[in-house]
Amino acid sequence: MTRYVMAIDLRRCVGCQTCTAACKNANATPPGVQWRRVLDI
């Protein structure tokens, strides 16, 4: 099974959640379905 990874430089992250929106757009998921979740800690 193929698994994909998203590498993020946390020193440059501003918490805008654009990575989540880009993943949702690229995979054309319906509203309410989210393949990638980014947790703010």
JOCOR-V311668 format. One record per backbone hydrogen bond with DSSP energy under -1.0 kcal/mol. CO is the residue of the C=O (numbers start at 1). NH is the residue of the N-H. If there is no record, write none. Layout:
<<CO,NH> <CO,NH>>
This chain:
<<8,10> <9,12> <17,21> <18,22> <19,23> <20,24> <21,25> <22,26> <23,27> <24,29> <30,33>>
